[in-house]
């Protein structure tokens, strides 16, 4: 099998060149061209401009033999996780050759990728690297080759350009929108005839553009309390604070502004909003990553244990006076600490006398960060809601805050009775 993984939103002449190259290789090997087509949300976590079925028909019309849907990933995980999962799926399906486009030489792609393969770190690839997503794909393919015992052979073609500009699906979509959903002549030149026909059918049927479910998204942004928002994957304490500060939302744009104020870039903003829209929890993402870890698909530096271990290392180092940035760098370079990472932390709680009678062992305590930046909990009893900041040692407070800001590690709190009174027992993961 010859594979291509893509959004194809919509299929343009650059994509046709990819399929033609794949067909050339397939004909030599007596194989088929299979497109792994992202479904539901794009690789960059946005709703698609063109629906899956129309994009599938575009791919088949452009010369593919078969289309396989990739779904359930792109509104849950960053690309650092989705790329290994997609590559592993293709290898396990029997894809032997992979076709991609690049505007630098294949030797440069391999040279850049070798550094990441050597370090075993595939997240945080610098933005200034040319074709960094191609570099990530090549590097992860090399890593998984060692894990799975086989890898895909990469075939690179030059990116198709018009007047020295790369053909961009994003620009094509924007120009169609700016032209009131009419396909302008300049865009038609970038599309094969089959795409134009299918695209026009979708426009005529009011299927374009695809959009978020704003009613659901805005309802959750406007009404979820701090603990509820912080349980959603890819939201950290700063994001939750800005979301609540920015209420009440009537459009998506102000929600974007709130997340950008919290330091989120465009890609993470799209992912966070997708998680809110689909109500994706940290627990769900944590369990999903763990399931792929069992298959050894997730690179070691990206396991949930590694994320938790980093938080503990940094918290322990900061307690000794080290700068947090330096601590992160030391951990990345392989430095370890002797203290075992705690997966349970007990915290004190401020309670008023009339609240004590309503407490019971095992009662859930939802964690959140209050507007003063204090790690706090919400306890719902039959009689009342109890909110209180937690009493924590400095190292434990830093550790828990880093986990809350990890965006994917769930923390589960419950009430336990001790000789000295009630405590909140917090379980990590």
C-alpha positions as CSV (number, residue, x, y, z in Angstrom):
1,X,0.0,0.0,0.0
2,X,1.1,3.5,-0.8
3,X,-0.2,6.0,1.8
4,X,-0.9,9.7,2.1
5,X,-2.3,11.4,5.2
6,X,-4.1,14.7,4.8
7,X,-7.0,17.0,5.4
8,X,-7.6,17.7,1.6
9,X,-9.8,20.7,2.5
10,X,-10.4,20.9,-0.4
11,X,-8.3,18.8,-2.8
12,X,-6.1,21.2,-4.9
13,X,-3.5,20.7,-7.6
14,X,-0.7,20.2,-5.1
15,X,-2.6,17.3,-3.6
16,X,-3.2,15.9,-7.1
17,X,0.6,15.9,-7.6
18,X,1.0,13.8,-4.4
19,X,-1.6,11.3,-5.6
20,X,0.1,11.1,-9.0
21,X,3.4,10.3,-7.3
22,X,1.8,7.7,-5.2
23,X,0.2,6.2,-8.3
24,X,3.6,6.1,-10.0
25,X,5.0,4.1,-7.0
26,X,1.9,2.0,-6.7
27,X,2.1,1.0,-10.4
28,X,5.7,0.0,-10.0
29,X,4.9,-2.2,-7.0
30,X,1.5,-3.5,-8.1
31,X,-0.1,-1.8,-5.1
32,X,-2.9,0.6,-4.3
33,X,-3.0,4.3,-3.3
34,X,-4.7,4.8,0.1
35,X,-5.6,8.2,1.5
36,X,-5.8,8.5,5.3
37,X,-8.3,11.3,5.5
38,X,-8.9,13.3,8.6
39,X,-12.5,13.3,9.7
40,X,-14.4,15.4,12.2
41,X,-11.7,18.0,12.9
42,X,-8.6,19.0,10.9
43,X,-5.1,18.2,12.0
44,X,-5.0,21.7,13.3
45,X,-8.1,21.1,15.4
46,X,-10.6,23.2,13.4
47,X,-14.0,22.2,11.9
48,X,-13.6,21.4,8.2
49,X,-14.6,23.8,5.5
50,X,-15.7,20.8,3.3
51,X,-17.4,17.7,4.9
52,X,-15.7,14.3,5.0
53,X,-17.8,12.6,2.3
54,X,-17.2,15.4,-0.2
55,X,-13.4,15.4,0.5
56,X,-13.4,11.6,0.2
57,X,-15.1,11.9,-3.3
58,X,-12.5,14.6,-4.3
59,X,-9.6,12.2,-3.3
60,X,-11.1,9.3,-5.3
61,X,-11.7,11.5,-8.3
62,X,-8.1,12.7,-8.1
63,X,-6.8,9.1,-8.5
64,X,-6.8,7.4,-5.0
65,X,-8.0,3.8,-4.9
66,X,-9.3,3.9,-1.3
67,X,-9.9,6.3,1.6
68,X,-9.6,5.5,5.3
69,X,-11.1,7.9,7.8
70,X,-9.0,9.1,10.7
71,X,-11.3,10.2,13.5
72,X,-11.5,10.9,17.2
73,X,-8.0,12.3,17.5
74,X,-7.8,15.9,16.4
75,X,-10.2,17.3,19.0
76,X,-8.4,15.4,21.8
77,X,-4.7,15.5,21.2
78,X,-1.9,17.7,20.0
79,X,0.0,16.8,16.8
80,X,2.9,15.5,19.0
81,X,0.5,12.7,19.8
82,X,-1.6,12.4,16.7
83,X,1.4,12.0,14.4
84,X,2.7,8.8,16.1
85,X,-0.8,7.4,16.3
86,X,-1.5,8.0,12.6
87,X,1.9,6.7,11.4
88,X,1.5,3.5,13.6
89,X,-2.0,3.0,12.2
90,X,-0.7,3.2,8.6
91,X,2.3,0.8,9.3
92,X,0.0,-1.7,11.0
93,X,-2.4,-1.5,8.1
94,X,0.4,-2.5,5.7
95,X,1.4,0.8,4.2
96,X,5.0,0.4,3.0
97,X,5.5,3.7,1.1
98,X,4.5,7.2,2.1
99,X,4.4,10.3,-0.2
100,X,4.8,13.9,1.0
101,X,5.8,17.3,-0.4
102,X,8.6,19.6,0.8
103,X,10.2,22.8,-0.4
104,X,13.7,21.7,0.9
105,X,15.8,18.8,-0.2
106,X,15.0,15.3,1.2
107,X,18.6,15.2,2.6
108,X,17.8,18.3,4.7
109,X,14.6,16.7,6.0
110,X,16.6,13.6,7.0
111,X,19.3,15.7,8.6
112,X,16.9,17.8,10.7
113,X,15.0,14.7,11.7
114,X,18.1,12.8,12.8
115,X,18.6,15.1,15.8
116,X,15.0,14.5,17.1
117,X,15.4,10.7,16.5
118,X,18.6,10.7,18.5
119,X,17.1,12.6,21.4
120,X,13.8,10.8,21.3
121,X,11.9,14.1,21.6
122,X,9.3,14.9,19.0
123,X,7.3,17.6,20.7
124,X,8.2,21.3,20.6
125,X,9.9,21.2,17.1
126,X,11.0,24.8,16.5
127,X,8.8,26.9,14.3
128,X,11.7,28.3,12.4
129,X,12.6,24.9,10.9
130,X,11.4,24.6,7.3
131,X,8.7,22.0,6.7
132,X,8.7,21.2,10.4
133,X,5.6,18.9,10.1
134,X,7.4,16.9,7.4
135,X,10.4,16.7,9.7
136,X,8.1,15.4,12.6
137,X,6.6,12.8,10.3
138,X,9.9,11.5,9.1
139,X,11.5,11.5,12.6
140,X,8.5,9.7,14.2
141,X,8.5,7.1,11.4
142,X,12.1,6.4,12.1
143,X,11.3,6.0,15.9
144,X,8.4,3.7,15.2
145,X,10.4,1.6,12.8
146,X,12.5,0.5,15.8
147,X,9.4,-0.1,18.0
148,X,7.2,-1.9,15.4
149,X,10.0,-3.6,13.5
150,X,9.1,-1.9,10.2
151,X,8.8,1.6,8.8
152,X,7.4,3.4,5.8
153,X,9.7,4.4,3.0
154,X,9.3,8.1,2.3
155,X,9.0,9.6,-1.2
156,X,9.3,13.4,-1.4
157,X,8.2,15.6,-4.2
158,X,8.7,19.4,-4.5
159,X,5.8,21.5,-3.2
160,X,3.7,22.8,-6.1
161,X,3.9,26.5,-6.4
162,X,2.1,29.2,-8.4
163,X,4.2,32.4,-9.0
164,X,6.7,31.2,-6.4
165,X,3.9,30.8,-3.8
166,X,2.9,27.5,-2.2
167,X,-0.7,26.5,-2.9
168,X,-2.5,26.9,0.4
169,X,-5.9,25.3,1.3
170,X,-6.3,28.1,3.9
171,X,-6.0,30.8,1.3
172,X,-8.3,28.9,-1.0
173,X,-11.0,28.7,1.7
174,X,-10.5,32.4,2.6
175,X,-10.9,33.6,-1.0
176,X,-14.1,31.5,-1.4
177,X,-15.5,33.0,1.8
178,X,-14.5,36.6,0.8
179,X,-16.3,36.0,-2.6
180,X,-19.6,35.1,-0.9
181,X,-19.2,31.4,-1.5
182,X,-18.5,31.8,-5.2
183,X,-15.4,30.1,-6.5
184,X,-13.3,32.9,-8.0
185,X,-11.4,32.4,-11.2
186,X,-8.0,32.7,-9.4
187,X,-9.0,29.8,-7.1
188,X,-10.4,27.7,-10.0
189,X,-6.9,27.6,-11.5
190,X,-5.6,25.9,-8.4
191,X,-8.3,23.2,-8.3
192,X,-8.8,20.1,-10.5
193,X,-12.1,20.0,-12.4
194,X,-13.5,17.2,-10.2
195,X,-12.9,19.3,-7.0
196,X,-14.6,22.3,-8.6
197,X,-17.7,20.2,-9.4
198,X,-17.9,18.6,-6.0
199,X,-17.2,21.9,-4.2
200,X,-20.0,23.7,-6.2
201,X,-22.4,20.9,-5.3
202,X,-21.6,21.3,-1.6
203,X,-22.0,25.1,-1.9
204,X,-25.4,24.7,-3.6
205,X,-26.6,22.4,-0.9
206,X,-25.5,24.8,1.9
207,X,-23.0,22.3,3.3
208,X,-20.2,24.8,3.2
209,X,-18.6,26.1,5.3
210,X,-18.6,23.6,8.2
211,X,-18.8,25.3,11.6
212,X,-18.6,24.7,15.3
213,X,-21.7,23.9,17.3
214,X,-21.7,27.5,18.7
215,X,-24.8,26.9,20.8
216,X,-23.1,24.1,22.8
217,X,-19.7,25.8,22.8
218,X,-20.9,29.2,24.1
219,X,-23.3,27.6,26.6
220,X,-20.3,25.7,28.2
221,X,-18.0,28.7,28.1
222,X,-20.7,30.9,29.8
223,X,-22.0,28.5,32.4
224,X,-19.3,25.9,33.4
225,X,-17.8,26.8,36.8
226,X,-14.1,26.9,37.4
227,X,-13.8,23.2,38.6
228,X,-15.8,22.1,35.5
229,X,-13.7,24.1,33.1
230,X,-10.5,22.9,34.6
231,X,-11.6,19.3,34.1
232,X,-11.7,19.9,30.3
233,X,-8.6,18.8,28.5
234,X,-6.2,21.5,27.2
235,X,-7.5,24.2,29.5
236,X,-5.1,25.4,32.2
237,X,-5.8,27.7,35.2
238,X,-4.8,30.9,33.3
239,X,-7.2,29.9,30.4
240,X,-10.1,29.2,32.9
241,X,-9.5,32.6,34.6
242,X,-9.6,34.5,31.3
243,X,-12.7,32.6,30.1
244,X,-14.6,33.5,33.3
245,X,-13.3,37.1,33.1
246,X,-14.6,37.4,29.5
247,X,-18.1,36.2,30.1
248,X,-20.7,36.5,28.6
249,X,-19.9,35.1,25.2
250,X,-22.2,35.5,22.2
251,X,-19.7,34.8,19.5
252,X,-16.6,32.6,19.1
253,X,-14.3,35.6,18.5
254,X,-14.3,36.9,22.1
255,X,-13.6,33.3,23.3
256,X,-10.5,33.3,21.0
257,X,-9.4,36.6,22.6
258,X,-9.7,35.2,26.1
259,X,-7.5,32.2,25.3
260,X,-5.0,34.3,23.5
261,X,-4.8,36.6,26.6
262,X,-4.0,33.4,28.6
263,X,-1.0,32.8,26.3
264,X,-2.5,30.3,23.9
265,X,-1.3,30.3,20.3
266,X,-3.7,29.7,17.4
267,X,-3.3,25.9,17.2
268,X,-3.8,25.4,21.0
269,X,-6.7,27.8,21.0
270,X,-8.5,25.7,18.3
271,X,-7.8,22.5,20.2
272,X,-9.0,24.0,23.5
273,X,-12.3,25.2,21.9
274,X,-12.8,21.8,20.3
275,X,-12.4,20.2,23.7
276,X,-15.0,22.5,25.2
277,X,-17.3,21.9,22.2
278,X,-17.0,18.1,22.5
279,X,-16.7,18.1,26.4
280,X,-13.4,16.3,26.2
281,X,-12.1,15.7,29.7
282,X,-8.6,15.3,31.0
283,X,-9.5,11.8,32.1
284,X,-10.6,10.9,28.6
285,X,-7.3,12.2,27.1
286,X,-5.2,10.6,29.8
287,X,-6.8,7.2,29.3
288,X,-6.5,7.6,25.5
289,X,-2.7,8.3,25.8
290,X,-2.3,5.4,28.2
291,X,-4.0,3.0,25.8
292,X,-1.5,4.0,23.1
293,X,1.4,3.8,25.5
294,X,0.6,0.1,26.0
295,X,1.2,-0.4,22.3
296,X,4.5,1.6,22.7
297,X,3.3,4.1,20.1
298,X,3.8,7.1,22.3
299,X,7.4,8.4,22.4
300,X,9.0,8.0,25.9
301,X,9.3,11.7,26.4
302,X,5.6,12.2,25.9
303,X,4.2,9.5,28.3
304,X,1.9,10.7,31.1
305,X,4.4,9.3,33.6
306,X,7.0,11.6,32.1
307,X,4.7,14.6,32.3
308,X,4.0,13.8,36.0
309,X,7.7,13.2,36.7
310,X,8.7,16.5,35.2
311,X,6.2,18.3,37.4
312,X,7.6,16.7,40.5
313,X,11.2,17.3,39.5
314,X,10.6,21.0,38.9
315,X,8.6,21.4,42.1
316,X,11.4,19.7,44.1
317,X,14.1,21.8,42.4
318,X,12.2,25.1,42.9
319,X,11.9,24.3,46.6
320,X,15.7,24.2,46.7
321,X,15.9,27.6,45.1
322,X,16.4,26.6,41.5
323,X,14.8,28.7,38.7
324,X,11.9,26.8,37.2
325,X,13.2,27.2,33.6
326,X,16.5,25.8,34.6
327,X,14.8,22.9,36.3
328,X,12.8,22.1,33.1
329,X,16.0,22.1,31.1
330,X,17.8,19.8,33.5
331,X,14.9,17.4,33.5
332,X,14.9,17.4,29.7
333,X,18.6,16.6,29.6
334,X,18.0,13.5,31.8
335,X,18.7,14.7,35.4
336,X,16.7,12.8,38.0
337,X,15.9,13.2,41.7
338,X,16.0,10.4,44.3
339,X,12.6,11.1,45.8
340,X,9.9,8.9,44.4
341,X,7.2,10.7,42.5
342,X,4.0,10.9,44.7
343,X,0.8,9.9,43.1
344,X,-1.2,10.8,46.2
345,X,-1.1,14.2,48.1
346,X,-3.0,15.0,51.2
347,X,-4.1,18.6,51.8
348,X,-5.6,20.5,54.7
349,X,-8.9,22.4,54.2
350,X,-10.6,25.4,55.9
351,X,-14.0,24.3,57.3
352,X,-16.5,26.1,59.4
353,X,-18.2,24.3,62.3
354,X,-21.6,24.1,60.7
355,X,-20.1,22.4,57.6
356,X,-18.6,19.5,59.4
357,X,-21.9,17.6,59.9
358,X,-22.5,17.4,56.2
359,X,-19.2,15.8,55.3
360,X,-18.6,12.1,54.8
361,X,-15.7,9.8,53.9
362,X,-15.0,9.6,50.1
363,X,-17.1,12.6,49.2
364,X,-15.7,14.0,45.9
365,X,-13.7,17.3,46.1
366,X,-13.3,19.0,42.7
367,X,-10.0,20.9,42.4
368,X,-9.7,24.3,40.8
369,X,-7.5,27.5,41.0
370,X,-9.5,30.5,42.5
371,X,-9.2,34.0,41.2
372,X,-6.4,34.7,43.7
373,X,-4.3,31.9,42.2
374,X,-4.9,29.5,45.2
375,X,-5.5,25.8,44.6
376,X,-8.9,25.2,46.0
377,X,-11.7,22.6,46.1
378,X,-15.4,22.4,45.7
379,X,-17.4,19.9,47.8
380,X,-21.0,19.2,47.0
381,X,-23.0,17.7,49.9
382,X,-26.7,17.1,50.2
383,X,-27.1,20.3,52.3
384,X,-24.7,22.7,50.7
385,X,-21.7,23.5,48.5
386,X,-18.4,24.0,50.3
387,X,-15.6,26.0,48.7
388,X,-12.2,26.3,50.4
389,X,-8.5,26.9,49.5
390,X,-6.3,24.0,50.3
391,X,-3.5,24.0,52.9
392,X,-0.4,22.6,51.2
393,X,3.3,22.5,51.6
394,X,5.1,24.7,49.1
395,X,6.5,21.8,47.1
396,X,3.2,20.0,46.9
397,X,1.4,23.2,45.9
398,X,3.9,23.8,43.0
399,X,3.6,20.1,42.0
400,X,-0.2,20.2,41.8
401,X,-0.2,23.6,40.0
402,X,2.1,22.2,37.4
403,X,-0.1,19.2,36.9
404,X,-3.2,21.4,36.6
405,X,-1.4,23.4,34.0
406,X,-0.3,20.3,32.1
407,X,-3.7,20.4,30.5
408,X,-4.0,16.5,30.3
409,X,-3.3,15.1,33.8
410,X,-6.5,14.6,35.8
411,X,-6.5,15.1,39.6
412,X,-9.2,13.4,41.7
413,X,-9.9,14.7,45.1
414,X,-11.9,13.0,47.9
415,X,-12.6,13.7,51.6
416,X,-10.8,11.5,54.2
417,X,-11.1,11.7,57.9
418,X,-7.9,11.9,60.0
419,X,-7.3,12.2,63.7
420,X,-6.6,15.9,63.3
421,X,-9.7,16.4,61.2
422,X,-10.8,16.3,57.6
423,X,-8.3,16.2,54.7
424,X,-8.6,16.2,50.9
425,X,-6.8,13.3,49.4
426,X,-5.7,14.1,45.9
427,X,-4.9,11.3,43.5
428,X,-2.8,12.0,40.4
429,X,-3.9,10.4,37.2
